[in-house]
Amino acid sequence: MWEAISNVLTSANALQTIISIILVLLIIVVMIKTGMIRIRTKHIQVGRARSASDTERAIIREQCDFTHVYLMGLVSKIKQVTPDLLYDGYFTKYILEVAYDEFVRWITFNHIEDSEEYISTKQRKICSLVYSMGVRNEFKTAEFNHRMCNWVEEIIRELVRIRRVYERQGGQK
């Protein structure tokens, strides 16, 4: 194999061969970038996503990623209020994971909106879910309930904003 490569590289046509290969690769890259060619395999896609299902998957993925990062960022905020000494923070993380699962259900049903009634309903649902876990009294105060409601509202408003951004981008293509 190495002998064949050395023969090709030392031949008189080596420069033409290399230039031809680079030119073909450059043409393929330009065609992929302009959307003329799309390569799609089971695990990777190169080229522009044009179908509505690809866009919808991207929206859902972005919303789930945002929600997970936001909820896991709350661990440090909750530890400031009261440390989870009994379970070394794992009970707090478990509750946030359960809340994340609920948010993922909302995202996959694809009906999230930023109306006050919708947000209020979802805030009550998350608060009920958290309180059903048998949390300590520090988490049952009106102040912490207000914080939870603010966090739920921030997440819902951001999820709606993410959808609007993607839909606006989809309309411009």
Steps between C-alpha positions, in 0.01 A plus 500: 500500500775744596687410185197585288461833678867584450472409128201733459667785687830470309345462156500780244124550541513526881440874508205473263356213704526689830350815348214298350423333833505834685278655233246216523494526881456878478209462259333244729541729804353797310205289381432382856522856636259634239256218566527337159622176656391349827669194645298319761592181681360336809713705740610810311351751263705738288322776316196708573202356683200588289222284629257614768576192708871588511415851616257370760761259636748786525248711692420219743869420550583865571206537741593182689864605521408845632261355758757250626775760532265743674367245749843360582618858556236530769685251719738768625216750553306248705808410705529867595150488647551174683763228457382145445711353778308176535559375144804711406307693233372197314140542615497853360643374170240223492216750544646718223527195271133419565413862417715471186306192393177697536640785289609250234141369488376853436764556234424178314127570501596828333233724646703741713378858498578809701150604603453580867240225546726235351798609709289510815369149439849362438638678808237334718576163339876523565444623857262210566750258349782629720287499815386145429862387546493554875735797511604663823322800650758749367371423150137551597527870583321768298838647401627174351165439330535845341852413385377175343224688318754751367728221380214324321393824335856574384534154349163515320567847357841386375354184343247713312778737391710209372208376288441849358867540409507167314169569324626843391817342365297234319288764328808676363645198320 
